[in-house]
Amino acid sequence: MGITSGLVLYAVLWFLTFLCVIPIRLKTQGDVGEVVPGTHASSPEVHNLKKKAWITSGIAAAIWAVLAYIIISGTITVRDIDGWMAKRMQPAAEAAE
């Protein structure tokens, strides 16, 4: 895995994790009971985005470390994930025969 692909993998994991973390402990205007005219009751009142961004960074780094280890060590390769079960992605030695 190169530097660019590692950064792209981390960015994808970070945004995916962030979108999962945002709704946790979210207080809406309807929950608080103070709905600002012109907004929905489901609009956030207290969102704590800075804290959630730091939590997201830690979780994404841990997931990235596990995935990077799996990719770099070769524990699971693309050839291991052959969806057609037809051995289309044979190892290079078998394909040459």
C-alpha positions, 0 to 999 in steps of 0.5 A: 500500500502506497502513501496515497492509498493509505491516506485515501483509505484513512479519509474514507474510514474517517468520514464513514466513522464520522457519519456514524458518530454524529447522531450519538447523544445528539440533542435536538431542538424538539428534545430541549423544547426550544424550537427556533421559528423557521427550523425543524424540531429535529434540528440539532441544539447541541451537537459537540462536533469538535469532540465527535471529530476527535473521537472519530479520528481515534476510531478511524486510526484504529480501524485503519491500523488493522486494515493497513496491517492486513493489506501490507502483510498479505493476510487477505489478498484480492485473489482470496475474494473470488466472487465467481468461485471460478478461479478467474483470479488465479495466482500468477504461477498457475495462470502461466501454465 
